[in-house]
Amino acid sequence: MRPISTWLVHLAPTGNVTEDVILLSQLSTRIRLYGADCNQSALVLEGIQTAKVDLSVFLAIYVTDNVTSYEEQKVKVLDAITTYGPQHVLGVAVGNEFILNNLTALNLNDPNSTQGIAAADYLISLMADTRSSIAALGLSQTTPVGTADAGSMITPHLLSGCDFGMANVHPWFGNVAIDQAADWTYDFFEDWDVAPSLATTNKPPMSIAETGWPTKSSSVADETDGPSAASVPNLQTFMDDFVCASNTNGTQYYFFEYFDGRWKDVEFGGVEGWWGVFTSNKQLKNLTIPQCSLS
C-alpha cells in the first residue's frame, strides 16, 4: 500500500536515479520534478522504464529571466518524451515560484500588480511555446502544460494560460501551530488557489505543489515558526493529520519532500535543508508512514 499519493523530488545528478524511483514507487504513484538540468527528465523516465514500476512524473522547466536556459531545458524535456514516450508523463510544469521570486526581488507581494501581471504574461507565453512544441512531436497522447507558484501568487489571469495549476502551501511559513497545520493547509488552498481556478473559463485542475514540515534548523533563530518547532515529531503529526485525509477527500498534493538537501542547507541555512521524510543518505527518519489508501 502506497500511502503518500504524490511526492516532490529534488534529484542529485550523481545519485542512482533508478534506486530512487524504486524507493519512491513504494510510497507513491506520482512524483514531480523542478527542472530539466542534468538530464533528469530522461533519467527519471529511464528509471521508471528500467524498474518497471507504477510511477508517473510531472516533468519541469525551471524558469528565470534567462531565455537560453528555458530553451535548453525545453529541448531536454522534448527529447526525453520523444525517447521514452508520454505514457508516464503527467504533464510539464513551466516555472516554480517565478512570480514570487520576481516580486520579492522588487520588494513587492501583489500578483495583481503591474509587475505581477507582467511576470504571469511571461510564464503564459512560455507555457504556450512549450505546449506547441510538445504538440509538434506528433504524439497521440496529450501532455498538459501548467506552472507552479506560491499559493498566494495564484491568480485567474495566470491560470487562464494553464492546463493545470500547482500551489506551494506551507503551514510552517504561515506561522501556524502544528495541531492546526493540516486544516490551515486545506483552507488556504481552497481560498487562494482553488477559488481562482473556478473563476476562469478553462478551470484548470489544481494541486498542492509543496506541503510538509521541517524536522530541524541549522540556526537557533529558525527553530520554530513561532508557535511550533521544526522537529521529527511535528512532521509525524502533520503527516498523520494530512496524508490519509487528503487521500480520502481527493486533494491532489506533493509531499515536500523526499530527502534532506545538503546543498540547500549550505546555501540558505535555517530549515531549508531539513524537509525530508528521509535523511540525505536516504534513511527513513524516526517516522511511521501513515497507512491509508490512495485517492
N, C-alpha and C positions, 0 to 999 in steps of 0.2 A: 504494500500500500504506500502510495507516494503522497504525503500529506500536504506539502507546500506546493501550491498549484503552479507558481511561476517563480523564477529566480533571476536575479540580475547579476551579471558576471563581468568582472574585470579579468581578462586573461593575460597571464605573463607570457611574453613571446618565447621564453626559453622553457616553459613548462611543458609537461606531457598533456596535450590537449585531449587526446583520446582517453587518458586516465580521468581527466576532469569530466568529460562527457559521460563516462560510465558511472562515476560517483553521482553526478547531478541527476542522471536518469533514474536513480533510486529514490530521489526526493521530489522529482518534478517531471512534467511533460513539456514545459516551455521555459526557455531562457531568453534573456535579452542582452545584447551587446551594446557598447557605447560608440564604437568607431570601426574603421576598417584598416588602420595601420597594422604593420607587422603581419599582414596576410591572414588576420584572424578569421575573416569570413570563410575563406577556403578551409582553414584548419579545422574550424568547428564542423562545417558540413562534411569534411572528410572523416572527422572523428565519429560523427553520427553514422555515416555510411559504413565505416570500418567496424564499429562496435555493434551495429545492427540493433540500436536501441530506439525506443519510442520517445523521441525528443525532437522538438521543433524550436526554431530560433527566430527572433526578430534581429535581422542584421541592422547595421547602423553606419551612418556617416557623421563623424563629429565635425560640427560647423564652427568656423571662426570667420573673420573677415578676409581670410586668405582663400581666394577662389581657386588657386592652384591646388591647395590641399584638398578642397572639395572635389575637384576633378579627378585627382589621383585616387582618392578613396572610392569615388563612384566607379571608376574603371575596375577596381579590385572587387567591388560588390557584384558588378555585372559579370565579370569573369568567373566568380565563384558560382553564381546562379547558372551560368551557361555550362560550366563544367559538371556541377553536381545536381543540377535541376532544381526546380522550385518546390518540390514535394515537402521538404522540411523547413521551408522559409515562410514564416507567418506574415512578414512584411519588412519594410525598410524604414527605419526612423532616421529622418534627416534633422540632425541637431539634438543637443541635450543642454537645456538651460541657456540657450543662446540669448533669448530675450532678457532673462535675469542678469546674465553676465554683462550684456551691453548697457542695461540701465544702471546696474551697480557701478560700472566704470564712470558713469556720468553723475553719480550720487542721486539717482532718481529711482522711483519704485512703482510708477504707474504705467501699466502696459497699454493703457488707452491714451497716453500722451503722444505727442508728435513723434518722439524718438521711439516709443514702444511700437507704434503702428509701422514706422519705417523698418524696425527690426523684424516685425511679423511679415511685412511685404517681402523682405529679402528671403526669409525662410520659405514663404509661399512660392516664390519664383524658383528656388532650388528644388522644392518638392515637385513642382510641375516638370522641371527638367529631368529629375530622376524618374518620375512616372513615365514620361515619354521615352526615356532611354530604355527602361525595362520593357515597355510595350514594343519597342523596335527589335527586341530579341526574338519576337515572334512566338513566344511560348504560349501554350494554350491556357495555362493556369495564371490567373490574375494575381499579382503581388501588390498588396496595398502599400501606400506611402503616407507617412504621417510625421509627427515630431513629438518630442518630449520636452517639458519645461517645468519650472517650479509651479506648484499648484496655484499660486497667486498670480501667475503670469498668463494663465489660460483665458482667452477671450473668444467671443463668437467670430470676430474678424480672423483671428489666427486659424480657428477650426474650420472656417469656410474653405480653406485650401487643403484640408486634411482628409485622408480616408480613415484615419484613426487618430486619437489624441491620447497622450500619456502625461500624467501629472505626478511630480515628485511631492509626496505628502509626508512630512516628518513631525511627529508629535514632540520629539526632542527639541527641534528648532522652534516649535510653537510654545516652548516652556510649559509643557503640560505634565501634570503628575502621572506617574506610571499607571495608577489604577484607573485613570480616565483616558489613557492614551488611545486605546482601540476605538472607543466611542467617538473621541475627538477626530480621529482619522477619517472615520466614516462620514461624520457631519461635515467636515471641511471639504472632503472630496465631492460630496453631493452638492454643497452650496457653491463652491468655487469652480468646479470642473465639470460635473455632470450638467448643471443648470446652463452654462454657456453652450454646451453641445445641443441641448434641447432648444436653444434659441436660434439655431441655424437651420437653414433649409435642408442641408445634407445630413445633419445629426450623426456625426461620426461616433462610433463606439469609443468609450473612454475606459482607461485603466489607470490604476495607481502605478506609476513607473518606478518609484522607490518608496519603501517604508521599512522601518526596523527600529533598532535601539542599540546604541553603542555600549560596549562592555568595559571600557577603560578610557582613561585620558592620560596623555603624556605631560599634562600641566595641571597643577592644582587648581588653577583658575577655571578650568573647564570640566572639573569632575562632576558637576551637576548642571542641569538645565534650569536650576532654580529650585523647584520642588522635589526633584528626584535625581538619583545618582546614575552615572554610567557604570553598569555592573552586569555580570552574567545573570544573577537572579532577576534583575529587572528585564533583561532580554527574554528570559524564560516567561515572565509574567506577560509581556507583550505578545509573545508567540502563542501562549495559552489563550489569551483573550481575543486575538485577531485571526489566527490562521483558520481554525475549524469554522468559526462563524462566517468568515469570508467565503470559504469553500461551499458552505451551505447556502448563503444568500446570493451567490453568483458574482460577488465583487471580483473583478479581474485585478490582479496585483502582481508586483515583482518584489520579492523579499530582498532587502538590502542588508547584507549581501553574502555571497558565497564564502569568501575567506578574508581575513585581515590583510590590509595593503601596507606593506612596509614603506613603499615609496611615498604613500600619502602621509604617513607619519613623519617621514623625513622632510617632506616639502611643506606640509601645513601644520603639523603638530596637533595638540589638543585631542579631540576624539576622532579626528578624520581617518586615522588608520585602523580603527578598532570596532568596525561594524560587523565583522564576520561572524557567522554561525560556526565556522571553522577557523582555526588559527592560520597563520601564514604558512605553516607546514602542513595544512590540510588535515589537522586533527580536530575532531569534534570537541568543542568546548564542553564544559560540565553542564550539558543541556539535555533535555529529553524532547525529542521531536514529537510534536502533537500527532496523535494517531486519529486521523479522520479522513473521510472520503474527499476526493477532488470534486470540484463543481463540474 
